[in-house]
Amino acid sequence: MAKFKCNLKKYRQLSNLTQEELGQIVNVRRETIQRLEAGKYNPSLKLAIDISRAVRTPIEDIFIFD
């Protein structure tokens, strides 16, 4: 299985968003954002797109599979 790396925290902070704020924008709980940032949760394609749009960063810069 491919190794998953998530750069979400970096781009979320560059967008001046808290985990709670980003969660509200993309309609998930703060805990989901926390798990994504820890690399413990693989997002659905829809969630990845929503997050990418919210932080104005390409998906492939945020979510990386080695």
Gaussian input, Z-matrix of N, CA and C with variables (Angstrom, degrees):
# hf/3-21g

backbone

0 1
 N
 C     1     B1
 C     2     B2     1     A1
 N     3     B3     2     A2     1     D1
 C     4     B4     3     A3     2     D2
 C     5     B5     4     A4     3     D3
 N     6     B6     5     A5     4     D4
 C     7     B7     6     A6     5     D5
 C     8     B8     7     A7     6     D6
 N     9     B9     8     A8     7     D7
 C    10    B10     9     A9     8     D8
 C    11    B11    10    A10     9     D9
 N    12    B12    11    A11    10    D10
 C    13    B13    12    A12    11    D11
 C    14    B14    13    A13    12    D12
 N    15    B15    14    A14    13    D13
 C    16    B16    15    A15    14    D14
 C    17    B17    16    A16    15    D15
 N    18    B18    17    A17    16    D16
 C    19    B19    18    A18    17    D17
 C    20    B20    19    A19    18    D18
 N    21    B21    20    A20    19    D19
 C    22    B22    21    A21    20    D20
 C    23    B23    22    A22    21    D21
 N    24    B24    23    A23    22    D22
 C    25    B25    24    A24    23    D23
 C    26    B26    25    A25    24    D24
 N    27    B27    26    A26    25    D25
 C    28    B28    27    A27    26    D26
 C    29    B29    28    A28    27    D27
 N    30    B30    29    A29    28    D28
 C    31    B31    30    A30    29    D29
 C    32    B32    31    A31    30    D30
 N    33    B33    32    A32    31    D31
 C    34    B34    33    A33    32    D32
 C    35    B35    34    A34    33    D33
 N    36    B36    35    A35    34    D34
 C    37    B37    36    A36    35    D35
 C    38    B38    37    A37    36    D36
 N    39    B39    38    A38    37    D37
 C    40    B40    39    A39    38    D38
 C    41    B41    40    A40    39    D39
 N    42    B42    41    A41    40    D40
 C    43    B43    42    A42    41    D41
 C    44    B44    43    A43    42    D42
 N    45    B45    44    A44    43    D43
 C    46    B46    45    A45    44    D44
 C    47    B47    46    A46    45    D45
 N    48    B48    47    A47    46    D46
 C    49    B49    48    A48    47    D47
 C    50    B50    49    A49    48    D48
 N    51    B51    50    A50    49    D49
 C    52    B52    51    A51    50    D50
 C    53    B53    52    A52    51    D51
 N    54    B54    53    A53    52    D52
 C    55    B55    54    A54    53    D53
 C    56    B56    55    A55    54    D54
 N    57    B57    56    A56    55    D55
 C    58    B58    57    A57    56    D56
 C    59    B59    58    A58    57    D57
 N    60    B60    59    A59    58    D58
 C    61    B61    60    A60    59    D59
 C    62    B62    61    A61    60    D60
 N    63    B63    62    A62    61    D61
 C    64    B64    63    A63    62    D62
 C    65    B65    64    A64    63    D63
 N    66    B66    65    A65    64    D64
 C    67    B67    66    A66    65    D65
 C    68    B68    67    A67    66    D66
 N    69    B69    68    A68    67    D67
 C    70    B70    69    A69    68    D68
 C    71    B71    70    A70    69    D69
 N    72    B72    71    A71    70    D70
 C    73    B73    72    A72    71    D71
 C    74    B74    73    A73    72    D72
 N    75    B75    74    A74    73    D73
 C    76    B76    75    A75    74    D74
 C    77    B77    76    A76    75    D75
 N    78    B78    77    A77    76    D76
 C    79    B79    78    A78    77    D77
 C    80    B80    79    A79    78    D78
 N    81    B81    80    A80    79    D79
 C    82    B82    81    A81    80    D80
 C    83    B83    82    A82    81    D81
 N    84    B84    83    A83    82    D82
 C    85    B85    84    A84    83    D83
 C    86    B86    85    A85    84    D84
 N    87    B87    86    A86    85    D85
 C    88    B88    87    A87    86    D86
 C    89    B89    88    A88    87    D87
 N    90    B90    89    A89    88    D88
 C    91    B91    90    A90    89    D89
 C    92    B92    91    A91    90    D90
 N    93    B93    92    A92    91    D91
 C    94    B94    93    A93    92    D92
 C    95    B95    94    A94    93    D93
 N    96    B96    95    A95    94    D94
 C    97    B97    96    A96    95    D95
 C    98    B98    97    A97    96    D96
 N    99    B99    98    A98    97    D97
 C   100   B100    99    A99    98    D98
 C   101   B101   100   A100    99    D99
 N   102   B102   101   A101   100   D100
 C   103   B103   102   A102   101   D101
 C   104   B104   103   A103   102   D102
 N   105   B105   104   A104   103   D103
 C   106   B106   105   A105   104   D104
 C   107   B107   106   A106   105   D105
 N   108   B108   107   A107   106   D106
 C   109   B109   108   A108   107   D107
 C   110   B110   109   A109   108   D108
 N   111   B111   110   A110   109   D109
 C   112   B112   111   A111   110   D110
 C   113   B113   112   A112   111   D111
 N   114   B114   113   A113   112   D112
 C   115   B115   114   A114   113   D113
 C   116   B116   115   A115   114   D114
 N   117   B117   116   A116   115   D115
 C   118   B118   117   A117   116   D116
 C   119   B119   118   A118   117   D117
 N   120   B120   119   A119   118   D118
 C   121   B121   120   A120   119   D119
 C   122   B122   121   A121   120   D120
 N   123   B123   122   A122   121   D121
 C   124   B124   123   A123   122   D122
 C   125   B125   124   A124   123   D123
 N   126   B126   125   A125   124   D124
 C   127   B127   126   A126   125   D125
 C   128   B128   127   A127   126   D126
 N   129   B129   128   A128   127   D127
 C   130   B130   129   A129   128   D128
 C   131   B131   130   A130   129   D129
 N   132   B132   131   A131   130   D130
 C   133   B133   132   A132   131   D131
 C   134   B134   133   A133   132   D132
 N   135   B135   134   A134   133   D133
 C   136   B136   135   A135   134   D134
 C   137   B137   136   A136   135   D135
 N   138   B138   137   A137   136   D136
 C   139   B139   138   A138   137   D137
 C   140   B140   139   A139   138   D138
 N   141   B141   140   A140   139   D139
 C   142   B142   141   A141   140   D140
 C   143   B143   142   A142   141   D141
 N   144   B144   143   A143   142   D142
 C   145   B145   144   A144   143   D143
 C   146   B146   145   A145   144   D144
 N   147   B147   146   A146   145   D145
 C   148   B148   147   A147   146   D146
 C   149   B149   148   A148   147   D147
 N   150   B150   149   A149   148   D148
 C   151   B151   150   A150   149   D149
 C   152   B152   151   A151   150   D150
 N   153   B153   152   A152   151   D151
 C   154   B154   153   A153   152   D152
 C   155   B155   154   A154   153   D153
 N   156   B156   155   A155   154   D154
 C   157   B157   156   A156   155   D155
 C   158   B158   157   A157   156   D156
 N   159   B159   158   A158   157   D157
 C   160   B160   159   A159   158   D158
 C   161   B161   160   A160   159   D159
 N   162   B162   161   A161   160   D160
 C   163   B163   162   A162   161   D161
 C   164   B164   163   A163   162   D162
 N   165   B165   164   A164   163   D163
 C   166   B166   165   A165   164   D164
 C   167   B167   166   A166   165   D165
 N   168   B168   167   A167   166   D166
 C   169   B169   168   A168   167   D167
 C   170   B170   169   A169   168   D168
 N   171   B171   170   A170   169   D169
 C   172   B172   171   A171   170   D170
 C   173   B173   172   A172   171   D171
 N   174   B174   173   A173   172   D172
 C   175   B175   174   A174   173   D173
 C   176   B176   175   A175   174   D174
 N   177   B177   176   A176   175   D175
 C   178   B178   177   A177   176   D176
 C   179   B179   178   A178   177   D177
 N   180   B180   179   A179   178   D178
 C   181   B181   180   A180   179   D179
 C   182   B182   181   A181   180   D180
 N   183   B183   182   A182   181   D181
 C   184   B184   183   A183   182   D182
 C   185   B185   184   A184   183   D183
 N   186   B186   185   A185   184   D184
 C   187   B187   186   A186   185   D185
 C   188   B188   187   A187   186   D186
 N   189   B189   188   A188   187   D187
 C   190   B190   189   A189   188   D188
 C   191   B191   190   A190   189   D189
 N   192   B192   191   A191   190   D190
 C   193   B193   192   A192   191   D191
 C   194   B194   193   A193   192   D192
 N   195   B195   194   A194   193   D193
 C   196   B196   195   A195   194   D194
 C   197   B197   196   A196   195   D195

   B1=1.4481
   B2=1.5301
   B3=1.3168
   B4=1.4657
   B5=1.5246
   B6=1.3130
   B7=1.4621
   B8=1.5286
   B9=1.3181
   B10=1.4520
   B11=1.5213
   B12=1.3211
   B13=1.4600
   B14=1.5262
   B15=1.3145
   B16=1.4547
   B17=1.5223
   B18=1.3165
   B19=1.4640
   B20=1.5205
   B21=1.3127
   B22=1.4580
   B23=1.5223
   B24=1.3210
   B25=1.4638
   B26=1.5273
   B27=1.3128
   B28=1.4707
   B29=1.5283
   B30=1.3232
   B31=1.4592
   B32=1.5284
   B33=1.3299
   B34=1.4657
   B35=1.5274
   B36=1.3223
   B37=1.4586
   B38=1.5290
   B39=1.3364
   B40=1.4636
   B41=1.5267
   B42=1.3221
   B43=1.4685
   B44=1.5234
   B45=1.3279
   B46=1.4730
   B47=1.5278
   B48=1.3243
   B49=1.4583
   B50=1.5210
   B51=1.3231
   B52=1.4578
   B53=1.5233
   B54=1.3276
   B55=1.4605
   B56=1.5206
   B57=1.3156
   B58=1.4628
   B59=1.5312
   B60=1.3293
   B61=1.4699
   B62=1.5219
   B63=1.3309
   B64=1.4669
   B65=1.5201
   B66=1.3159
   B67=1.4562
   B68=1.5207
   B69=1.3254
   B70=1.4688
   B71=1.5221
   B72=1.3157
   B73=1.4660
   B74=1.5257
   B75=1.3470
   B76=1.4700
   B77=1.5354
   B78=1.3309
   B79=1.4719
   B80=1.5251
   B81=1.3422
   B82=1.4610
   B83=1.5278
   B84=1.3128
   B85=1.4649
   B86=1.5210
   B87=1.3174
   B88=1.4640
   B89=1.5235
   B90=1.3199
   B91=1.4634
   B92=1.5291
   B93=1.3104
   B94=1.4623
   B95=1.5230
   B96=1.3202
   B97=1.4668
   B98=1.5299
   B99=1.3178
   B100=1.4642
   B101=1.5333
   B102=1.3165
   B103=1.4708
   B104=1.5244
   B105=1.3136
   B106=1.4651
   B107=1.5233
   B108=1.3187
   B109=1.4642
   B110=1.5253
   B111=1.3170
   B112=1.4625
   B113=1.5284
   B114=1.3394
   B115=1.4595
   B116=1.5159
   B117=1.3361
   B118=1.4558
   B119=1.5301
   B120=1.3088
   B121=1.4607
   B122=1.5273
   B123=1.3192
   B124=1.4592
   B125=1.5305
   B126=1.3281
   B127=1.4581
   B128=1.5260
   B129=1.3186
   B130=1.4632
   B131=1.5282
   B132=1.2974
   B133=1.4588
   B134=1.5237
   B135=1.3317
   B136=1.4656
   B137=1.5244
   B138=1.3366
   B139=1.4549
   B140=1.5275
   B141=1.3193
   B142=1.4698
   B143=1.5303
   B144=1.3230
   B145=1.4716
   B146=1.5224
   B147=1.3255
   B148=1.4669
   B149=1.5268
   B150=1.3237
   B151=1.4611
   B152=1.5240
   B153=1.3124
   B154=1.4610
   B155=1.5308
   B156=1.2958
   B157=1.4701
   B158=1.5254
   B159=1.3311
   B160=1.4633
   B161=1.5232
   B162=1.3302
   B163=1.4702
   B164=1.5313
   B165=1.3286
   B166=1.4728
   B167=1.5342
   B168=1.3353
   B169=1.4593
   B170=1.5318
   B171=1.3360
   B172=1.4683
   B173=1.5358
   B174=1.3104
   B175=1.4622
   B176=1.5221
   B177=1.3372
   B178=1.4647
   B179=1.5278
   B180=1.3290
   B181=1.4638
   B182=1.5349
   B183=1.3140
   B184=1.4595
   B185=1.5302
   B186=1.3253
   B187=1.4709
   B188=1.5254
   B189=1.3268
   B190=1.4593
   B191=1.5292
   B192=1.3242
   B193=1.4555
   B194=1.5218
   B195=1.3371
   B196=1.4671
   B197=1.5125
   A1=109.45
   A2=116.80
   A3=122.02
   A4=111.05
   A5=115.11
   A6=120.51
   A7=108.65
   A8=116.07
   A9=123.04
   A10=110.46
   A11=116.25
   A12=121.71
   A13=107.49
   A14=115.82
   A15=120.43
   A16=110.25
   A17=116.70
   A18=122.85
   A19=111.87
   A20=116.73
   A21=120.98
   A22=112.91
   A23=117.55
   A24=120.03
   A25=110.92
   A26=116.88
   A27=122.15
   A28=111.04
   A29=116.45
   A30=120.29
   A31=112.39
   A32=116.60
   A33=120.09
   A34=109.65
   A35=116.44
   A36=120.31
   A37=111.41
   A38=117.55
   A39=120.44
   A40=111.49
   A41=116.02
   A42=121.46
   A43=111.88
   A44=116.63
   A45=122.41
   A46=112.39
   A47=115.86
   A48=121.44
   A49=109.65
   A50=116.52
   A51=120.54
   A52=107.94
   A53=116.30
   A54=119.67
   A55=110.17
   A56=116.59
   A57=121.70
   A58=110.95
   A59=116.79
   A60=120.85
   A61=111.44
   A62=116.65
   A63=119.38
   A64=110.28
   A65=116.46
   A66=119.81
   A67=112.34
   A68=116.46
   A69=120.11
   A70=111.29
   A71=117.72
   A72=121.38
   A73=111.16
   A74=116.28
   A75=120.15
   A76=112.95
   A77=116.42
   A78=122.71
   A79=114.57
   A80=115.75
   A81=120.69
   A82=108.39
   A83=116.59
   A84=120.64
   A85=110.64
   A86=115.90
   A87=121.42
   A88=110.61
   A89=116.88
   A90=121.51
   A91=111.81
   A92=117.08
   A93=120.63
   A94=110.15
   A95=116.98
   A96=121.36
   A97=109.11
   A98=116.65
   A99=121.45
   A100=110.75
   A101=117.40
   A102=121.55
   A103=111.23
   A104=117.47
   A105=120.62
   A106=110.69
   A107=115.68
   A108=120.44
   A109=111.90
   A110=117.22
   A111=121.54
   A112=112.18
   A113=116.87
   A114=120.91
   A115=113.11
   A116=116.88
   A117=121.63
   A118=113.04
   A119=116.65
   A120=120.47
   A121=108.62
   A122=116.57
   A123=121.36
   A124=108.16
   A125=117.48
   A126=119.53
   A127=112.27
   A128=115.07
   A129=119.68
   A130=107.52
   A131=116.80
   A132=120.32
   A133=110.49
   A134=117.37
   A135=120.45
   A136=111.18
   A137=117.08
   A138=120.40
   A139=110.58
   A140=117.54
   A141=120.82
   A142=110.60
   A143=117.00
   A144=121.13
   A145=110.26
   A146=117.15
   A147=120.80
   A148=111.39
   A149=116.97
   A150=120.70
   A151=110.30
   A152=116.51
   A153=121.19
   A154=111.14
   A155=116.19
   A156=120.47
   A157=111.03
   A158=117.17
   A159=121.27
   A160=112.00
   A161=116.62
   A162=119.79
   A163=111.93
   A164=116.14
   A165=123.18
   A166=112.55
   A167=114.13
   A168=121.75
   A169=108.42
   A170=118.34
   A171=119.78
   A172=112.16
   A173=115.92
   A174=121.83
   A175=111.39
   A176=116.17
   A177=119.16
   A178=113.44
   A179=118.20
   A180=121.26
   A181=111.47
   A182=116.40
   A183=121.52
   A184=111.20
   A185=115.64
   A186=121.35
   A187=109.61
   A188=116.01
   A189=120.98
   A190=109.52
   A191=115.70
   A192=121.77
   A193=107.53
   A194=116.16
   A195=120.95
   A196=110.45
   D1=140.92
   D2=-178.69
   D3=-66.65
   D4=143.70
   D5=177.50
   D6=-81.21
   D7=136.62
   D8=-174.71
   D9=-105.57
   D10=129.69
   D11=175.46
   D12=-125.92
   D13=137.51
   D14=-177.69
   D15=-124.71
   D16=123.23
   D17=177.66
   D18=-100.45
   D19=21.28
   D20=-174.43
   D21=-59.32
   D22=-43.07
   D23=-176.48
   D24=-56.13
   D25=-44.36
   D26=179.59
   D27=-57.91
   D28=-50.48
   D29=-176.37
   D30=-74.06
   D31=-30.45
   D32=175.62
   D33=-65.40
   D34=-44.60
   D35=179.74
   D36=-66.88
   D37=-37.78
   D38=176.47
   D39=-63.20
   D40=-26.87
   D41=178.01
   D42=-88.70
   D43=3.51
   D44=-179.93
   D45=56.53
   D46=44.23
   D47=178.36
   D48=-116.60
   D49=141.44
   D50=170.75
   D51=-83.28
   D52=168.12
   D53=175.56
   D54=-60.22
   D55=-40.13
   D56=179.73
   D57=-62.49
   D58=-46.35
   D59=-179.16
   D60=-63.11
   D61=-44.60
   D62=179.17
   D63=-64.29
   D64=-40.75
   D65=177.30
   D66=-58.73
   D67=-41.94
   D68=177.90
   D69=-64.44
   D70=-40.04
   D71=-179.35
   D72=-63.01
   D73=-42.08
   D74=-175.60
   D75=-100.26
   D76=8.67
   D77=174.80
   D78=62.47
   D79=45.13
   D80=171.35
   D81=-133.35
   D82=167.92
   D83=178.55
   D84=-76.49
   D85=157.61
   D86=177.33
   D87=-57.22
   D88=-36.24
   D89=-179.92
   D90=-61.45
   D91=-33.23
   D92=177.40
   D93=-65.91
   D94=-43.40
   D95=177.24
   D96=-62.79
   D97=-42.03
   D98=179.03
   D99=-60.34
   D100=-44.85
   D101=179.85
   D102=-67.36
   D103=-37.24
   D104=175.85
   D105=-61.06
   D106=-47.77
   D107=-178.39
   D108=-63.19
   D109=-29.70
   D110=178.63
   D111=-83.60
   D112=-3.83
   D113=-179.18
   D114=73.23
   D115=23.52
   D116=-177.89
   D117=-103.37
   D118=6.38
   D119=-176.82
   D120=-148.45
   D121=128.35
   D122=175.84
   D123=-93.70
   D124=122.96
   D125=-176.83
   D126=-75.77
   D127=154.65
   D128=170.39
   D129=-68.66
   D130=163.60
   D131=178.65
   D132=-60.50
   D133=-42.03
   D134=179.65
   D135=-61.50
   D136=-44.98
   D137=179.87
   D138=-64.56
   D139=-41.48
   D140=178.83
   D141=-61.03
   D142=-41.79
   D143=178.69
   D144=-66.06
   D145=-45.15
   D146=179.42
   D147=-60.44
   D148=-43.07
   D149=178.82
   D150=-65.68
   D151=-44.16
   D152=179.17
   D153=-56.97
   D154=-43.36
   D155=178.95
   D156=-68.33
   D157=-39.14
   D158=-177.52
   D159=-64.87
   D160=-37.39
   D161=-178.98
   D162=-100.44
   D163=4.32
   D164=176.46
   D165=52.89
   D166=51.06
   D167=-178.33
   D168=-140.20
   D169=139.43
   D170=177.80
   D171=-58.09
   D172=142.03
   D173=179.92
   D174=-52.08
   D175=-43.88
   D176=-175.28
   D177=-67.90
   D178=-13.64
   D179=173.99
   D180=-86.39
   D181=-23.52
   D182=-177.51
   D183=-91.28
   D184=-48.94
   D185=-175.27
   D186=-112.39
   D187=119.35
   D188=-174.96
   D189=-123.95
   D190=128.35
   D191=174.68
   D192=-112.89
   D193=119.40
   D194=178.77
   D195=-81.75

